Amino acid sequence: MLKKQYLKSKPICKVTFYLPAAVKAETVHLVGDFNKWDEHSTPMKKLKDDRFTVMLELESGKEFQFRYLIDQSEWHNDWEADKYVPNPFSGDNSVVVT
């Protein structure tokens, strides 16, 4: 799930990413265009309700592809992404439009 908050003072969109509790995990990393697909640079925090979350400040007016890396072994898309695009690994990437 994505929650967006646009800043009036600068061209930034604060995007909060949530992975639902239905996906059971010990660790989750957000991986995408915004961190050069680095599998370790954006860990998500586990909440008391077993969801995972992280907030990023992204440039407004852009599209960013991303996926969730679960326990360093499984890739998941966001069930409520703005759209999806094919990736070179016979799957899709989630896209957030800011």
DRENDO-407213 format. One record per residue (C-alpha): residue number from 1; x, y, z; residue in one letter. Coordinates in nm, 4 decimals. Each point is the difference from the previous one (the first is absolute). Layout:
residues N
+-----+----------+----------+----------+------+
! seq !     east !    north !       up ! type !
+-----+----------+----------+----------+------+
! NUM !        X !        Y !        Z !    A !
...
+-----+----------+----------+----------+------+
This chain:
residues 98
+-----+----------+----------+----------+------+
! seq !     east !    north !       up ! type !
+-----+----------+----------+----------+------+
!   1 !   0.0000 !   0.0000 !   0.0000 !    M !
!   2 !   0.1188 !   0.3513 !  -0.0767 !    L !
!   3 !  -0.0835 !   0.3212 !   0.1834 !    K !
!   4 !   0.1073 !   0.3278 !  -0.1647 !    K !
!   5 !   0.0421 !   0.3467 !   0.1462 !    Q !
!   6 !   0.1028 !   0.2825 !  -0.2341 !    Y !
!   7 !   0.2010 !   0.2884 !   0.1432 !    L !
!   8 !  -0.1056 !   0.3519 !  -0.0960 !    K !
!   9 !   0.3409 !   0.1510 !   0.0743 !    S !
!  10 !   0.2032 !  -0.2155 !  -0.2438 !    K !
!  11 !  -0.0549 !  -0.2559 !  -0.2789 !    P !
!  12 !   0.0092 !  -0.2988 !   0.2347 !    I !
!  13 !  -0.2505 !  -0.2752 !   0.0688 !    C !
!  14 !   0.0300 !  -0.1875 !   0.3282 !    K !
!  15 !  -0.0954 !  -0.3575 !  -0.0820 !    V !
!  16 !  -0.0649 !  -0.2484 !   0.2783 !    T !
!  17 !   0.0254 !  -0.3608 !  -0.1151 !    F !
!  18 !  -0.1833 !  -0.2706 !   0.1944 !    Y !
!  19 !   0.0288 !  -0.3759 !  -0.0417 !    L !
!  20 !  -0.3112 !  -0.1717 !   0.1431 !    P !
!  21 !   0.0159 !  -0.2372 !   0.2949 !    A !
!  22 !  -0.1325 !  -0.2779 !  -0.2270 !    A !
!  23 !   0.3562 !  -0.0276 !  -0.1339 !    V !
!  24 !   0.1879 !  -0.1786 !   0.2764 !    K !
!  25 !   0.3621 !   0.1153 !   0.0261 !    A !
!  26 !   0.2909 !   0.0500 !   0.2338 !    E !
!  27 !   0.1604 !   0.2736 !  -0.2120 !    T !
!  28 !  -0.1197 !   0.2136 !  -0.2908 !    V !
!  29 !   0.1988 !   0.2398 !  -0.2171 !    H !
!  30 !  -0.1462 !   0.2503 !  -0.2444 !    L !
!  31 !   0.1980 !  -0.0218 !  -0.3226 !    V !
!  32 !  -0.0434 !   0.2194 !  -0.3058 !    G !
!  33 !   0.1075 !   0.2800 !  -0.2297 !    D !
!  34 !   0.0314 !   0.2406 !   0.2940 !    F !
!  35 !   0.2844 !  -0.2043 !   0.1584 !    N !
!  36 !   0.1579 !  -0.1408 !  -0.3184 !    K !
!  37 !  -0.1561 !  -0.3408 !   0.0765 !    W !
!  38 !   0.2261 !  -0.0435 !   0.3036 !    D !
!  39 !  -0.1398 !  -0.2983 !   0.1905 !    E !
!  40 !   0.1282 !   0.1234 !   0.3385 !    H !
!  41 !  -0.0233 !   0.3812 !   0.0073 !    S !
!  42 !  -0.3702 !   0.0435 !   0.0872 !    T !
!  43 !  -0.1132 !  -0.2356 !   0.2782 !    P !
!  44 !  -0.3619 !   0.0218 !   0.1077 !    M !
!  45 !  -0.1114 !   0.0207 !   0.3627 !    K !
!  46 !  -0.2301 !  -0.2679 !   0.1406 !    K !
!  47 !  -0.3065 !   0.1471 !   0.1742 !    L !
!  48 !  -0.1896 !  -0.1500 !   0.2947 !    K !
!  49 !  -0.2750 !  -0.1175 !  -0.2373 !    D !
!  50 !   0.2628 !  -0.1979 !  -0.2018 !    D !
!  51 !  -0.0060 !   0.2389 !  -0.2979 !    R !
!  52 !   0.3282 !   0.1446 !  -0.1238 !    F !
!  53 !   0.0435 !   0.3682 !  -0.0877 !    T !
!  54 !   0.2490 !   0.2582 !  -0.1225 !    V !
!  55 !  -0.0398 !   0.3627 !  -0.1155 !    M !
!  56 !   0.2004 !   0.1532 !  -0.2853 !    L !
!  57 !   0.0119 !   0.3523 !  -0.1356 !    E !
!  58 !  -0.0217 !  -0.0320 !  -0.3779 !    L !
!  59 !   0.0095 !   0.2653 !  -0.2704 !    E !
!  60 !  -0.3500 !   0.0994 !  -0.1162 !    S !
!  61 !  -0.1057 !  -0.0590 !  -0.3595 !    G !
!  62 !   0.1985 !  -0.3227 !  -0.0443 !    K !
!  63 !  -0.0591 !  -0.3738 !  -0.0138 !    E !
!  64 !   0.2039 !  -0.2422 !   0.2090 !    F !
!  65 !   0.0070 !  -0.3773 !  -0.0448 !    Q !
!  66 !   0.0370 !  -0.2088 !   0.3150 !    F !
!  67 !  -0.0512 !  -0.3376 !   0.1687 !    R !
!  68 !   0.0141 !  -0.1391 !   0.3521 !    Y !
!  69 !   0.2775 !  -0.2494 !   0.0846 !    L !
!  70 !  -0.1276 !  -0.2391 !   0.2683 !    I !
!  71 !   0.2560 !  -0.1777 !   0.2220 !    D !
!  72 !   0.2695 !   0.0600 !  -0.2651 !    Q !
!  73 !  -0.1539 !  -0.2701 !  -0.2211 !    S !
!  74 !  -0.3525 !   0.0819 !  -0.1279 !    E !
!  75 !  -0.1093 !   0.2918 !  -0.2171 !    W !
!  76 !  -0.3498 !   0.1458 !   0.0419 !    H !
!  77 !  -0.1865 !   0.2789 !  -0.1731 !    N !
!  78 !  -0.2212 !   0.2562 !   0.1686 !    D !
!  79 !  -0.3620 !  -0.1124 !  -0.0279 !    W !
!  80 !  -0.1153 !   0.3616 !  -0.0322 !    E !
!  81 !   0.2754 !   0.1519 !  -0.2157 !    A !
!  82 !  -0.0913 !   0.2784 !  -0.2412 !    D !
!  83 !   0.0871 !  -0.2312 !  -0.2899 !    K !
!  84 !   0.2233 !  -0.2906 !  -0.1020 !    Y !
!  85 !   0.2627 !  -0.0371 !  -0.2721 !    V !
!  86 !   0.1737 !  -0.3141 !  -0.1293 !    P !
!  87 !   0.3509 !  -0.0649 !   0.1288 !    N !
!  88 !   0.2789 !  -0.1967 !  -0.1749 !    P !
!  89 !  -0.0484 !  -0.2972 !   0.2362 !    F !
!  90 !  -0.3367 !  -0.1208 !  -0.1407 !    S !
!  91 !  -0.2023 !   0.1899 !   0.2590 !    G !
!  92 !  -0.1286 !   0.3486 !   0.0795 !    D !
!  93 !   0.1248 !   0.2895 !   0.2086 !    N !
!  94 !  -0.2285 !   0.2220 !   0.2035 !    S !
!  95 !  -0.0022 !   0.3704 !  -0.0877 !    V !
!  96 !  -0.0709 !   0.3016 !   0.2206 !    V !
!  97 !  -0.0930 !   0.3219 !  -0.1833 !    V !
!  98 !   0.0851 !   0.3133 !   0.1995 !    T !
+-----+----------+----------+----------+------+
